[in-house]
Amino acid sequence: MISHDTFIRLCRARDRLREVCDRKLTLNEIAREAAVSPYHFIRLFRAMFGETPHQLRVGARLEEAKRRLALGEGSVTDVCAEVGFASLGSFSSLFSRRFGESPSTYRQRLFSAGALPGTLPAALVPWCTTLMVAAWEAESQFSRSAAPRAMADCALSTRGAGS
């Protein structure tokens, strides 16, 4: 069992490890901030979050790379370097294992539908968001003044459906 203070320090360390832009972060530094030895930090971190600090860091970098690729921000090589990978080969291999396709294939698939660079491709926009935008734009069917009432009616009907 760990103390509340240790838990808070581990959560802060996790948040810091997720920051992709902080490339010079070392295990010794983050463990010192968590007030434990590096080896104990790794054990506690894995017990609390189910993965090692390195696994979390790599995962955060891959997620950021995926986001940048989806927005069309630079070439695959540029994205690889910007998120902190030293090798394009290892980046592509890790990306493929995590997401099931290479970074270039991922980008091609998203932009094959004609999405513009710098905008989120339609394949990444949740359908519920698309539905709400369409509802807000259709003033004749769903006016802004009627929206709170319509949502309240919807909430009441879903509560009644389960009874």
C-alpha positions in Angstrom: 0.0 0.0 0.0 1.4 3.4 -0.9 0.7 6.7 0.8 -1.5 9.4 -0.7 1.5 11.7 -1.2 3.3 9.0 -3.1 0.3 8.4 -5.3 0.1 12.1 -6.1 3.8 12.2 -7.0 3.3 9.2 -9.2 0.4 10.9 -11.0 2.5 14.0 -11.5 5.3 11.9 -12.9 2.9 10.2 -15.3 1.6 13.5 -16.5 5.2 14.7 -17.0 6.1 11.6 -18.9 3.1 12.1 -21.3 4.6 15.5 -22.3 6.1 14.8 -25.7 7.9 18.1 -26.0 10.1 17.5 -22.9 12.7 15.3 -24.6 15.5 15.6 -22.1 13.6 14.0 -19.3 15.6 11.2 -17.6 14.5 8.4 -15.4 16.7 9.7 -12.6 15.2 13.1 -12.8 11.6 11.9 -12.8 12.2 9.5 -10.0 13.9 12.2 -7.9 10.8 14.4 -8.4 8.7 11.4 -7.2 11.0 11.2 -4.2 11.9 7.5 -4.7 14.9 5.6 -6.2 14.7 5.0 -10.0 14.3 1.2 -9.5 11.6 1.6 -6.9 9.9 4.3 -9.2 9.7 1.8 -12.0 8.2 -0.9 -9.8 5.6 1.5 -8.2 4.8 3.0 -11.6 4.1 -0.3 -13.2 2.0 -1.5 -10.2 -0.1 1.7 -10.3 -0.5 2.2 -14.0 0.0 -1.2 -15.6 3.0 -0.2 -17.7 6.5 1.0 -17.3 7.4 4.7 -17.6 9.2 3.9 -20.8 6.1 2.2 -22.3 3.9 5.2 -21.3 6.4 7.6 -22.8 6.6 5.7 -26.1 2.8 5.4 -26.2 2.4 9.1 -25.7 4.8 9.9 -28.5 3.0 7.5 -30.9 -0.4 9.1 -30.1 1.1 12.5 -30.7 2.6 11.3 -34.0 -0.8 9.8 -35.0 -2.5 13.2 -34.3 0.2 15.1 -36.3 0.0 12.7 -39.2 -3.8 13.0 -39.2 -3.6 16.8 -39.4 -1.0 16.6 -42.2 1.7 18.4 -40.2 4.9 17.7 -42.1 6.3 14.6 -43.6 6.5 11.3 -41.8 10.2 11.9 -41.1 9.4 15.3 -39.7 6.8 14.0 -37.4 9.1 11.2 -36.3 11.8 13.7 -35.3 9.3 16.2 -33.7 7.8 13.6 -31.3 11.2 12.5 -30.2 12.1 9.3 -32.1 15.7 9.1 -33.2 15.2 6.5 -35.9 12.6 6.5 -38.6 12.8 2.7 -38.9 12.0 2.1 -35.2 9.3 4.7 -35.3 7.6 3.1 -38.3 7.9 -0.4 -36.7 6.4 0.8 -33.4 3.7 2.7 -35.1 2.8 -0.3 -37.3 2.7 -2.6 -34.2 0.5 -0.2 -32.2 -1.9 0.9 -35.0 -1.8 -1.9 -37.5 -0.5 0.1 -40.4 2.6 2.1 -41.3 2.6 5.9 -40.7 2.5 6.7 -44.4 -0.3 4.2 -45.1 -2.2 5.7 -42.1 -1.8 9.2 -43.6 -2.7 8.0 -47.1 -5.9 6.3 -45.9 -7.0 9.4 -44.0 -6.4 11.8 -46.9 -7.6 9.6 -49.7 -11.1 10.9 -49.0 -9.9 14.4 -49.9 -9.4 16.0 -46.4 -7.4 19.1 -46.4 -4.1 19.3 -44.5 -4.5 21.1 -41.1 -8.1 19.8 -40.7 -9.2 16.7 -39.0 -10.2 14.0 -41.6 -13.8 12.9 -41.4 -12.7 9.4 -40.5 -11.5 10.7 -37.1 -14.5 12.8 -36.2 -17.0 10.8 -34.0 -20.3 10.3 -35.6 -22.1 11.9 -32.6 -20.2 15.1 -33.2 -21.1 15.1 -36.9 -24.8 14.5 -35.9 -24.8 17.4 -33.5 -23.2 19.8 -36.0 -25.8 18.8 -38.6 -28.6 19.3 -36.0 -27.3 22.8 -35.1 -27.0 23.8 -38.7 -30.6 22.7 -39.5 -32.3 25.7 -37.8 -35.7 24.8 -39.1 -35.7 21.3 -37.5 -33.7 21.9 -34.4 -33.4 25.5 -33.3 -30.9 26.6 -30.7 -33.7 27.7 -28.3 -35.3 24.2 -28.5 -32.0 22.4 -28.0 -32.1 22.3 -24.1 -35.7 21.1 -24.2 -35.0 18.4 -26.8 -32.0 17.1 -24.8 -34.1 17.0 -21.7 -36.8 15.1 -23.5 -34.2 12.7 -24.8 -32.8 12.1 -21.3 -36.3 11.5 -19.9 -37.1 9.0 -22.7 -33.9 7.0 -22.2 -34.5 6.8 -18.4 -38.0 5.5 -19.0 -36.8 3.0 -21.5 -34.7 1.1 -19.0 -37.6 0.7 -16.4 
